[in-house]
Amino acid sequence: MEFTKMQGLGNDYVYVNCLRETIKNPAEVSKFVSDRHFGIGSDGLIMICPSKVADFEMQMYNADGSRGEMCGNGIRCVAKYVYDYGLTDKTSISVETLGGIKYLDLTVEDGKVSLVKVDMGSPRLAPSQIPIVPENPEDTRIIDAPLEVEGKTYYMTGVSMGNPHTVVYVDDVKGLDLLKIGPSFENHKRFPERINTEFAHVLDRKTVEMRVWERGSGETLACGTGACAVAVASILNGLTEDRVTVKLLGGDLLIEWDKEADKVYMTGPAKVVFDGEIDLTDIDV
Ligand SMILES: N[C@H](CCC[C@H](N)C(=O)O)C(=O)O
């Protein structure tokens, strides 16, 4: 199978052009290719597929083989792939995802995509839409709500960007032991479909730094949907303006929540690392 390794702010995936390749068992393939010792090494697998309702379809699998509804860093790389590898000459494209159809604007420099702006759609805040089990059945949002993890009480804000996120604010992002607390958040009983957890620290009204423990992949260097969730949560909690630079371990994303249109926009880079070929005879069965 031919593949292209790409990364968005260090959130790296194995991309496969499924207009040409067929993958019978993507969950198993994702687990295999993601292994950083026995496979290629990545945060998961992203399949670029034909679509009846958009220019392309993105199917995204985490490193543990679970399917993600949406992937912000991934969809920017999909846009770069389809333009740079000649599948389209359009600089505005649509991509079908389990989180809805997304619309992207591509910035092209010297014939290749350097930057992508994504309309990430509307954040979903109702507990049932995230999903997060609310403390009280009548709660319509999860904002600054207590959550006990490993004997400590955190205060979380829940946001869905098509996939589930919970945002907690901490004083020292760098000092967090995510290996210790990340899985306890991910698998907490109040998150029926597990969850992506963002640990955020507001630097000023235009800037937030964060780390993320991703559902199905553990800590990643960046999470595009997570950065959107952090921006929405920060705005909802009155901590920042509607346009926020989110600083992740792998770099910065510019996030804007146009409250009038109720659309979140994410702007960031996408890069090719290398092209390769791998024999999946024993895996893709
Ligand atoms: N782990 C996520 C999918 C990848 C999201 C992230 N890598 C991004 O850039 O948005 C989930 O299971 O919902």
The ligand as an ORCA input file, in Angstrom:
! r2SCAN-3c Opt
* xyz 0 1
  N      -8.577     11.794     18.836
  C      -9.718     12.498     18.211
  C      -9.546     12.554     16.676
  C      -8.331     13.381     16.240
  C      -8.474     14.814     16.623
  C      -7.214     15.672     16.532
  N      -5.992     15.013     16.162
  C      -7.447     16.921     15.708
  O      -6.494     17.439     15.090
  O      -8.601     17.428     15.741
  C     -11.029     11.781     18.559
  O     -11.010     10.569     18.795
  O     -12.060     12.464     18.571
*
